[in-house]
Amino acid sequence: MCIRDRAGELPDLHIYEVQQTAKGEGIYQLDIWIENRAFIPFPTHMGSRNRQPAPAILSLEGKQLDFISGYQRTAITRVAGNSRVKISLIVKMEKPGKITLKLESLTAGNDVQTIKIGE
């Protein structure tokens, strides 16, 4: 098999699913699944050892968005091939609105999703 055939197996990260659970008083739990749609893990075993490439970053942006548990930017350091990892955050929004989720990676793709909260 030549190297071109392997190119389609390189890590390919996406936001797979977002679930929100209202906890009351404008507080929501967000469960976010990051998926690697490719066979090769992110990063590879050698990449984990030498800490290359840089981790993927999941960031959330929204008006009047406060973080009770978790951070505005979360590093995604490991996603096995053809699998998903779950990130759980608890946020507070005074009024219903939108949150933009951005997944950014230098080597495994980018993804953006917008969700509505409190409606």
N, CA, C and O atoms as a GROMACS GRO file, in nm:
protein
  476
    1MET      N    1   0.086  -0.118   0.000
    1MET     CA    2   0.000   0.000   0.000
    1MET      C    3   0.090   0.124   0.000
    1MET      O    4   0.186   0.131   0.077
    2CYS      N    5   0.060   0.219  -0.085
    2CYS     CA    6   0.145   0.338  -0.094
    2CYS      C    7   0.098   0.444   0.006
    2CYS      O    8  -0.010   0.435   0.065
    3ILE      N    9   0.181   0.544   0.021
    3ILE     CA   10   0.154   0.649   0.121
    3ILE      C   11   0.028   0.727   0.089
    3ILE      O   12  -0.040   0.774   0.180
    4ARG      N   13  -0.005   0.742  -0.039
    4ARG     CA   14  -0.128   0.814  -0.074
    4ARG      C   15  -0.252   0.741  -0.023
    4ARG      O   16  -0.351   0.804   0.014
    5ASP      N   17  -0.247   0.609  -0.020
    5ASP     CA   18  -0.358   0.532   0.032
    5ASP      C   19  -0.377   0.554   0.182
    5ASP      O   20  -0.489   0.546   0.231
    6ARG      N   21  -0.270   0.581   0.253
    6ARG     CA   22  -0.277   0.603   0.398
    6ARG      C   23  -0.324   0.744   0.433
    6ARG      O   24  -0.366   0.768   0.547
    7ALA      N   25  -0.317   0.837   0.340
    7ALA     CA   26  -0.354   0.976   0.370
    7ALA      C   27  -0.497   0.987   0.419
    7ALA      O   28  -0.526   1.070   0.505
    8GLY      N   29  -0.588   0.905   0.368
    8GLY     CA   30  -0.726   0.909   0.412
    8GLY      C   31  -0.748   0.851   0.550
    8GLY      O   32  -0.857   0.862   0.605
    9GLU      N   33  -0.646   0.790   0.607
    9GLU     CA   34  -0.655   0.731   0.740
    9GLU      C   35  -0.599   0.821   0.849
    9GLU      O   36  -0.602   0.785   0.967
   10LEU      N   37  -0.547   0.938   0.811
   10LEU     CA   38  -0.490   1.031   0.910
   10LEU      C   39  -0.600   1.083   1.002
   10LEU      O   40  -0.716   1.088   0.962
   11PRO      N   41  -0.565   1.123   1.125
   11PRO     CA   42  -0.666   1.172   1.220
   11PRO      C   43  -0.754   1.280   1.160
   11PRO      O   44  -0.707   1.369   1.090
   12ASP      N   45  -0.884   1.270   1.188
   12ASP     CA   46  -0.984   1.361   1.133
   12ASP      C   47  -1.086   1.390   1.243
   12ASP      O   48  -1.181   1.313   1.261
   13LEU      N   49  -1.066   1.499   1.317
   13LEU     CA   50  -1.149   1.531   1.434
   13LEU      C   51  -1.270   1.616   1.397
   13LEU      O   52  -1.263   1.706   1.313
   14HIS      N   53  -1.384   1.586   1.464
   14HIS     CA   54  -1.508   1.660   1.444
   14HIS      C   55  -1.586   1.664   1.575
   14HIS      O   56  -1.566   1.580   1.663
   15ILE      N   57  -1.674   1.762   1.587
   15ILE     CA   58  -1.770   1.765   1.697
   15ILE      C   59  -1.882   1.671   1.656
   15ILE      O   60  -1.955   1.699   1.560
   16TYR      N   61  -1.897   1.561   1.726
   16TYR     CA   62  -1.994   1.459   1.688
   16TYR      C   63  -2.134   1.492   1.739
   16TYR      O   64  -2.231   1.486   1.664
   17GLU      N   65  -2.143   1.526   1.867
   17GLU     CA   66  -2.275   1.550   1.928
   17GLU      C   67  -2.260   1.642   2.047
   17GLU      O   68  -2.157   1.642   2.115
   18VAL      N   69  -2.364   1.722   2.072
   18VAL     CA   70  -2.369   1.808   2.190
   18VAL      C   71  -2.505   1.787   2.255
   18VAL      O   72  -2.609   1.801   2.190
   19GLN      N   73  -2.504   1.753   2.384
   19GLN     CA   74  -2.628   1.740   2.460
   19GLN      C   75  -2.625   1.842   2.571
   19GLN      O   76  -2.522   1.863   2.636
   20GLN      N   77  -2.738   1.906   2.593
   20GLN     CA   78  -2.748   2.003   2.702
   20GLN      C   79  -2.858   1.961   2.798
   20GLN      O   80  -2.964   1.913   2.758
   21THR      N   81  -2.829   1.979   2.926
   21THR     CA   82  -2.924   1.946   3.031
   21THR      C   83  -2.941   2.068   3.120
   21THR      O   84  -2.845   2.117   3.179
   22ALA      N   85  -3.064   2.118   3.128
   22ALA     CA   86  -3.092   2.234   3.213
   22ALA      C   87  -3.090   2.190   3.358
   22ALA      O   88  -3.153   2.091   3.395
   23LYS      N   89  -3.017   2.264   3.441
   23LYS     CA   90  -3.006   2.236   3.584
   23LYS      C   91  -3.083   2.337   3.668
   23LYS      O   92  -3.091   2.323   3.790
   24GLY      N   93  -3.140   2.439   3.603
   24GLY     CA   94  -3.214   2.542   3.674
   24GLY      C   95  -3.131   2.667   3.696
   24GLY      O   96  -3.008   2.661   3.697
   25GLU      N   97  -3.199   2.781   3.714
   25GLU     CA   98  -3.132   2.909   3.742
   25GLU      C   99  -3.033   2.950   3.632
   25GLU      O  100  -2.933   3.016   3.660
   26GLY      N  101  -3.060   2.911   3.506
   26GLY     CA  102  -2.972   2.947   3.395
   26GLY      C  103  -2.846   2.864   3.388
   26GLY      O  104  -2.751   2.902   3.318
   27ILE      N  105  -2.841   2.752   3.458
   27ILE     CA  106  -2.724   2.665   3.459
   27ILE      C  107  -2.751   2.543   3.371
   27ILE      O  108  -2.858   2.483   3.378
   28TYR      N  109  -2.653   2.508   3.288
   28TYR     CA  110  -2.667   2.398   3.194
   28TYR      C  111  -2.543   2.309   3.196
   28TYR      O  112  -2.431   2.357   3.209
   29GLN      N  113  -2.566   2.181   3.185
   29GLN     CA  114  -2.456   2.087   3.166
   29GLN      C  115  -2.447   2.060   3.017
   29GLN      O  116  -2.546   2.025   2.953
   30LEU      N  117  -2.327   2.076   2.962
   30LEU     CA  118  -2.303   2.047   2.821
   30LEU      C  119  -2.214   1.923   2.812
   30LEU      O  120  -2.105   1.919   2.869
   31ASP      N  121  -2.262   1.822   2.742
   31ASP     CA  122  -2.182   1.702   2.714
   31ASP      C  123  -2.149   1.707   2.566
   31ASP      O  124  -2.238   1.706   2.480
   32ILE      N  125  -2.020   1.712   2.537
   32ILE     CA  126  -1.972   1.731   2.400
   32ILE      C  127  -1.885   1.611   2.364
   32ILE      O  128  -1.789   1.579   2.435
   33TRP      N  129  -1.919   1.545   2.253
   33TRP     CA  130  -1.839   1.433   2.206
   33TRP      C  131  -1.755   1.477   2.087
   33TRP      O  132  -1.806   1.531   1.990
   34ILE      N  133  -1.624   1.451   2.098
   34ILE     CA  134  -1.530   1.477   1.989
   34ILE      C  135  -1.499   1.342   1.924
   34ILE      O  136  -1.464   1.246   1.992
   35GLU      N  137  -1.512   1.337   1.793
   35GLU     CA  138  -1.495   1.212   1.720
   35GLU      C  139  -1.374   1.218   1.627
   35GLU      O  140  -1.349   1.318   1.561
   36ASN      N  141  -1.299   1.108   1.625
   36ASN     CA  142  -1.193   1.089   1.526
   36ASN      C  143  -1.250   0.991   1.424
   36ASN      O  144  -1.268   0.873   1.455
   37ARG      N  145  -1.277   1.038   1.304
   37ARG     CA  146  -1.340   0.955   1.201
   37ARG      C  147  -1.239   0.869   1.125
   37ARG      O  148  -1.277   0.795   1.034
   38ALA      N  149  -1.115   0.878   1.160
   38ALA     CA  150  -1.010   0.807   1.088
   38ALA      C  151  -0.956   0.689   1.168
   38ALA      O  152  -0.981   0.676   1.288
   39PHE      N  153  -0.883   0.604   1.100
   39PHE     CA  154  -0.824   0.484   1.160
   39PHE      C  155  -0.708   0.517   1.254
   39PHE      O  156  -0.693   0.456   1.359
   40ILE      N  157  -0.626   0.614   1.214
   40ILE     CA  158  -0.506   0.648   1.292
   40ILE      C  159  -0.545   0.738   1.409
   40ILE      O  160  -0.620   0.834   1.390
   41PRO      N  161  -0.496   0.709   1.531
   41PRO     CA  162  -0.532   0.790   1.648
   41PRO      C  163  -0.473   0.931   1.643
   41PRO      O  164  -0.380   0.958   1.568
   42PHE      N  165  -0.532   1.018   1.724
   42PHE     CA  166  -0.478   1.154   1.740
   42PHE      C  167  -0.426   1.169   1.880
   42PHE      O  168  -0.502   1.147   1.975
   43PRO      N  169  -0.303   1.203   1.900
   43PRO     CA  170  -0.195   1.188   1.803
   43PRO      C  171  -0.154   1.041   1.797
   43PRO      O  172  -0.207   0.957   1.869
   44THR      N  173  -0.059   1.013   1.711
   44THR     CA  174  -0.007   0.877   1.704
   44THR      C  175   0.067   0.844   1.834
   44THR      O  176   0.091   0.932   1.916
   45HIS      N  177   0.103   0.718   1.852
   45HIS     CA  178   0.175   0.678   1.973
   45HIS      C  179   0.306   0.758   1.987
   45HIS      O  180   0.338   0.806   2.096
   46MET      N  181   0.379   0.772   1.879
   46MET     CA  182   0.504   0.849   1.885
   46MET      C  183   0.473   0.996   1.913
   46MET      O  184   0.548   1.062   1.984
   47GLY      N  185   0.365   1.046   1.858
   47GLY     CA  186   0.326   1.184   1.886
   47GLY      C  187   0.296   1.206   2.033
   47GLY      O  188   0.326   1.312   2.087
   48SER      N  189   0.237   1.106   2.099
   48SER     CA  190   0.211   1.116   2.242
   48SER      C  191   0.342   1.121   2.320
   48SER      O  192   0.354   1.195   2.418
   49ARG      N  193   0.439   1.044   2.277
   49ARG     CA  194   0.568   1.040   2.347
   49ARG      C  195   0.644   1.171   2.335
   49ARG      O  196   0.700   1.220   2.433
   50ASN      N  197   0.645   1.229   2.215
   50ASN     CA  198   0.724   1.351   2.197
   50ASN      C  199   0.639   1.478   2.199
   50ASN      O  200   0.687   1.587   2.169
   51ARG      N  201   0.510   1.462   2.235
   51ARG     CA  202   0.416   1.574   2.250
   51ARG      C  203   0.401   1.657   2.123
   51ARG      O  204   0.390   1.779   2.127
   52GLN      N  205   0.400   1.588   2.011
   52GLN     CA  206   0.379   1.652   1.881
   52GLN      C  207   0.274   1.572   1.807
   52GLN      O  208   0.282   1.449   1.810
   53PRO      N  209   0.180   1.628   1.742
   53PRO     CA  210   0.153   1.771   1.729
   53PRO      C  211   0.088   1.828   1.855
   53PRO      O  212   0.060   1.756   1.950
   54ALA      N  213   0.066   1.958   1.852
   54ALA     CA  214  -0.002   2.024   1.964
   54ALA      C  215  -0.143   1.966   1.977
   54ALA      O  216  -0.199   1.918   1.879
   55PRO      N  217  -0.200   1.971   2.097
   55PRO     CA  218  -0.336   1.918   2.114
   55PRO      C  219  -0.438   1.998   2.033
   55PRO      O  220  -0.414   2.113   1.997
   56ALA      N  221  -0.550   1.935   2.006
   56ALA     CA  222  -0.662   2.007   1.947
   56ALA      C  223  -0.725   2.091   2.059
   56ALA      O  224  -0.713   2.056   2.176
   57ILE      N  225  -0.790   2.200   2.024
   57ILE     CA  226  -0.850   2.289   2.122
   57ILE      C  227  -1.000   2.303   2.093
   57ILE      O  228  -1.040   2.336   1.982
   58LEU      N  229  -1.081   2.276   2.196
   58LEU     CA  230  -1.225   2.301   2.189
   58LEU      C  231  -1.251   2.430   2.265
   58LEU      O  232  -1.219   2.440   2.384
   59SER      N  233  -1.308   2.529   2.198
   59SER     CA  234  -1.340   2.656   2.265
   59SER      C  235  -1.488   2.687   2.249
   59SER      O  236  -1.550   2.653   2.148
   60LEU      N  237  -1.543   2.753   2.351
   60LEU     CA  238  -1.684   2.792   2.352
   60LEU      C  239  -1.692   2.943   2.363
   60LEU      O  240  -1.620   3.005   2.441
   61GLU      N  241  -1.780   3.002   2.283
   61GLU     CA  242  -1.799   3.146   2.285
   61GLU      C  243  -1.948   3.178   2.287
   61GLU      O  244  -2.026   3.117   2.215
   62GLY      N  245  -1.986   3.274   2.370
   62GLY     CA  246  -2.125   3.317   2.377
   62GLY      C  247  -2.138   3.439   2.465
   62GLY      O  248  -2.052   3.464   2.550
   63LYS      N  249  -2.245   3.514   2.446
   63LYS     CA  250  -2.268   3.633   2.528
   63LYS      C  251  -2.312   3.590   2.668
   63LYS      O  252  -2.394   3.500   2.683
   64GLN      N  253  -2.258   3.656   2.767
   64GLN     CA  254  -2.291   3.631   2.908
   64GLN      C  255  -2.275   3.483   2.944
   64GLN      O  256  -2.358   3.426   3.016
   65LEU      N  257  -2.170   3.423   2.895
   65LEU     CA  258  -2.141   3.281   2.921
   65LEU      C  259  -2.036   3.272   3.032
   65LEU      O  260  -1.924   3.321   3.016
   66ASP      N  261  -2.074   3.208   3.144
   66ASP     CA  262  -1.983   3.188   3.256
   66ASP      C  263  -1.961   3.038   3.274
   66ASP      O  264  -2.052   2.959   3.253
   67PHE      N  265  -1.840   3.001   3.313
   67PHE     CA  266  -1.805   2.861   3.332
   67PHE      C  267  -1.803   2.827   3.481
   67PHE      O  268  -1.727   2.886   3.558
   68ILE      N  269  -1.888   2.733   3.520
   68ILE     CA  270  -1.891   2.687   3.658
   68ILE      C  271  -1.796   2.570   3.674
   68ILE      O  272  -1.723   2.561   3.773
   69SER      N  273  -1.796   2.481   3.577
   69SER     CA  274  -1.706   2.366   3.576
   69SER      C  275  -1.649   2.354   3.435
   69SER      O  276  -1.725   2.348   3.338
   70GLY      N  277  -1.518   2.350   3.423
   70GLY     CA  278  -1.455   2.346   3.292
   70GLY      C  279  -1.406   2.484   3.254
   70GLY      O  280  -1.415   2.579   3.331
   71TYR      N  281  -1.353   2.493   3.133
   71TYR     CA  282  -1.289   2.616   3.087
   71TYR      C  283  -1.340   2.654   2.948
   71TYR      O  284  -1.395   2.571   2.876
   72GLN      N  285  -1.320   2.780   2.913
   72GLN     CA  286  -1.358   2.828   2.781
   72GLN      C  287  -1.280   2.754   2.673
   72GLN      O  288  -1.332   2.729   2.564
   73ARG      N  289  -1.155   2.719   2.702
   73ARG     CA  290  -1.071   2.645   2.606
   73ARG      C  291  -1.027   2.514   2.673
   73ARG      O  292  -0.970   2.515   2.782
   74THR      N  293  -1.053   2.403   2.605
   74THR     CA  294  -1.018   2.272   2.658
   74THR      C  295  -0.928   2.201   2.558
   74THR      O  296  -0.962   2.190   2.440
   75ALA      N  297  -0.814   2.152   2.605
   75ALA     CA  298  -0.723   2.078   2.519
   75ALA      C  299  -0.772   1.934   2.502
   75ALA      O  300  -0.807   1.868   2.599
   76ILE      N  301  -0.773   1.888   2.378
   76ILE     CA  302  -0.806   1.749   2.345
   76ILE      C  303  -0.674   1.681   2.314
   76ILE      O  304  -0.616   1.703   2.208
   77THR      N  305  -0.627   1.600   2.406
   77THR     CA  306  -0.492   1.545   2.392
   77THR      C  307  -0.488   1.405   2.333
   77THR      O  308  -0.383   1.361   2.286
   78ARG      N  309  -0.601   1.334   2.333
   78ARG     CA  310  -0.599   1.196   2.284
   78ARG      C  311  -0.738   1.153   2.239
   78ARG      O  312  -0.834   1.163   2.314
   79VAL      N  313  -0.746   1.104   2.114
   79VAL     CA  314  -0.868   1.043   2.061
   79VAL      C  315  -0.822   0.923   1.978
   79VAL      O  316  -0.754   0.939   1.877
   80ALA      N  317  -0.860   0.804   2.020
   80ALA     CA  318  -0.821   0.684   1.947
   80ALA      C  319  -0.884   0.684   1.808
   80ALA      O  320  -0.978   0.760   1.782
   81GLY      N  321  -0.833   0.600   1.721
   81GLY     CA  322  -0.888   0.588   1.586
   81GLY      C  323  -1.031   0.537   1.590
   81GLY      O  324  -1.065   0.450   1.670
   82ASN      N  325  -1.115   0.590   1.504
   82ASN     CA  326  -1.255   0.551   1.493
   82ASN      C  327  -1.326   0.548   1.628
   82ASN      O  328  -1.398   0.453   1.659
   83SER      N  329  -1.307   0.652   1.708
   83SER     CA  330  -1.371   0.657   1.840
   83SER      C  331  -1.403   0.800   1.879
   83SER      O  332  -1.378   0.895   1.805
   84ARG      N  333  -1.460   0.814   2.001
   84ARG     CA  334  -1.503   0.945   2.051
   84ARG      C  335  -1.456   0.963   2.194
   84ARG      O  336  -1.437   0.867   2.268
   85VAL      N  337  -1.438   1.089   2.232
   85VAL     CA  338  -1.415   1.125   2.372
   85VAL      C  339  -1.522   1.225   2.413
   85VAL      O  340  -1.573   1.302   2.331
   86LYS      N  341  -1.556   1.223   2.541
   86LYS     CA  342  -1.661   1.310   2.593
   86LYS      C  343  -1.600   1.416   2.684
   86LYS      O  344  -1.516   1.386   2.768
   87ILE      N  345  -1.644   1.539   2.664
   87ILE     CA  346  -1.606   1.650   2.749
   87ILE      C  347  -1.734   1.703   2.812
   87ILE      O  348  -1.831   1.729   2.741
   88SER      N  349  -1.737   1.719   2.944
   88SER     CA  350  -1.854   1.771   3.014
   88SER      C  351  -1.818   1.904   3.079
   88SER      O  352  -1.716   1.916   3.146
   89LEU      N  353  -1.903   2.002   3.058
   89LEU     CA  354  -1.885   2.136   3.114
   89LEU      C  355  -2.017   2.179   3.178
   89LEU      O  356  -2.124   2.136   3.137
   90ILE      N  357  -2.007   2.265   3.278
   90ILE     CA  358  -2.127   2.327   3.335
   90ILE      C  359  -2.111   2.477   3.317
   90ILE      O  360  -2.012   2.537   3.359
   91VAL      N  361  -2.212   2.535   3.252
   91VAL     CA  362  -2.207   2.678   3.219
   91VAL      C  363  -2.331   2.748   3.270
   91VAL      O  364  -2.432   2.685   3.302
   92LYS      N  365  -2.321   2.879   3.278
   92LYS     CA  366  -2.435   2.961   3.320
   92LYS      C  367  -2.454   3.071   3.217
   92LYS      O  368  -2.359   3.139   3.177
   93MET      N  369  -2.581   3.087   3.174
   93MET     CA  370  -2.619   3.196   3.085
   93MET      C  371  -2.742   3.262   3.144
   93MET      O  372  -2.843   3.196   3.168
   94GLU      N  373  -2.735   3.391   3.169
   94GLU     CA  374  -2.846   3.464   3.229
   94GLU      C  375  -2.970   3.463   3.141
   94GLU      O  376  -3.082   3.451   3.191
   95LYS      N  377  -2.950   3.476   3.010
   95LYS     CA  378  -3.061   3.480   2.915
   95LYS      C  379  -3.040   3.372   2.809
   95LYS      O  380  -2.927   3.331   2.784
   96PRO      N  381  -3.149   3.325   2.748
   96PRO     CA  382  -3.133   3.229   2.638
   96PRO      C  383  -3.046   3.289   2.529
   96PRO      O  384  -3.048   3.410   2.505
   97GLY      N  385  -2.969   3.205   2.463
   97GLY     CA  386  -2.881   3.254   2.359
   97GLY      C  387  -2.813   3.143   2.284
   97GLY      O  388  -2.855   3.027   2.290
   98LYS      N  389  -2.708   3.178   2.213
   98LYS     CA  390  -2.634   3.083   2.132
   98LYS      C  391  -2.492   3.068   2.184
   98LYS      O  392  -2.431   3.164   2.234
   99ILE      N  393  -2.441   2.948   2.172
   99ILE     CA  394  -2.301   2.920   2.203
   99ILE      C  395  -2.236   2.862   2.078
   99ILE      O  396  -2.291   2.770   2.016
  100THR      N  397  -2.122   2.915   2.042
  100THR     CA  398  -2.047   2.863   1.929
  100THR      C  399  -1.935   2.776   1.982
  100THR      O  400  -1.854   2.819   2.064
  101LEU      N  401  -1.930   2.652   1.934
  101LEU     CA  402  -1.825   2.558   1.970
  101LEU      C  403  -1.728   2.550   1.853
  101LEU      O  404  -1.770   2.527   1.739
  102LYS      N  405  -1.599   2.568   1.880
  102LYS     CA  406  -1.497   2.560   1.776
  102LYS      C  407  -1.395   2.454   1.816
  102LYS      O  408  -1.339   2.458   1.925
  103LEU      N  409  -1.371   2.361   1.726
  103LEU     CA  410  -1.268   2.260   1.744
  103LEU      C  411  -1.159   2.291   1.644
  103LEU      O  412  -1.183   2.293   1.524
  104GLU      N  413  -1.037   2.316   1.695
  104GLU     CA  414  -0.927   2.355   1.608
  104GLU      C  415  -0.806   2.265   1.631
  104GLU      O  416  -0.766   2.241   1.745
  105SER      N  417  -0.750   2.217   1.522
  105SER     CA  418  -0.630   2.134   1.528
  105SER      C  419  -0.541   2.170   1.409
  105SER      O  420  -0.589   2.193   1.298
  106LEU      N  421  -0.412   2.175   1.434
  106LEU     CA  422  -0.318   2.205   1.326
  106LEU      C  423  -0.306   2.090   1.227
  106LEU      O  424  -0.272   2.112   1.110
  107THR      N  425  -0.333   1.967   1.272
  107THR     CA  426  -0.307   1.851   1.187
  107THR      C  427  -0.427   1.760   1.164
  107THR      O  428  -0.421   1.672   1.078
  108ALA      N  429  -0.537   1.778   1.239
  108ALA     CA  430  -0.648   1.683   1.230
  108ALA      C  431  -0.781   1.748   1.197
  108ALA      O  432  -0.886   1.690   1.224
  109GLY      N  433  -0.779   1.866   1.139
  109GLY     CA  434  -0.902   1.930   1.095
  109GLY      C  435  -0.962   2.026   1.196
  109GLY      O  436  -0.918   2.036   1.310
  110ASN      N  437  -1.065   2.096   1.151
  110ASN     CA  438  -1.137   2.195   1.231
  110ASN      C  439  -1.286   2.172   1.215
  110ASN      O  440  -1.331   2.115   1.116
  111ASP      N  441  -1.364   2.218   1.314
  111ASP     CA  442  -1.509   2.204   1.307
  111ASP      C  443  -1.571   2.316   1.389
  111ASP      O  444  -1.512   2.362   1.486
  112VAL      N  445  -1.691   2.360   1.349
  112VAL     CA  446  -1.764   2.465   1.421
  112VAL      C  447  -1.910   2.424   1.427
  112VAL      O  448  -1.967   2.378   1.328
  113GLN      N  449  -1.971   2.441   1.544
  113GLN     CA  450  -2.114   2.419   1.561
  113GLN      C  451  -2.169   2.530   1.650
  113GLN      O  452  -2.100   2.578   1.739
  114THR      N  453  -2.293   2.568   1.625
  114THR     CA  454  -2.361   2.665   1.708
  114THR      C  455  -2.484   2.597   1.768
  114THR      O  456  -2.561   2.532   1.697
  115ILE      N  457  -2.501   2.611   1.899
  115ILE     CA  458  -2.617   2.553   1.967
  115ILE      C  459  -2.696   2.665   2.034
  115ILE      O  460  -2.642   2.769   2.069
  116LYS      N  461  -2.825   2.641   2.050
  116LYS     CA  462  -2.911   2.734   2.122
  116LYS      C  463  -2.928   2.682   2.264
  116LYS      O  464  -2.948   2.563   2.287
  117ILE      N  465  -2.920   2.774   2.359
  117ILE     CA  466  -2.932   2.738   2.500
  117ILE      C  467  -3.052   2.812   2.559
  117ILE      O  468  -3.073   2.930   2.532
  118GLY      N  469  -3.130   2.742   2.638
  118GLY     CA  470  -3.237   2.803   2.714
  118GLY      C  471  -3.362   2.836   2.636
  118GLY      O  472  -3.441   2.920   2.679
  119GLU      N  473  -3.382   2.775   2.523
  119GLU     CA  474  -3.503   2.805   2.444
  119GLU      C  475  -3.592   2.684   2.437
  119GLU      O  476  -3.698   2.689   2.375
   0.00000   0.00000   0.00000
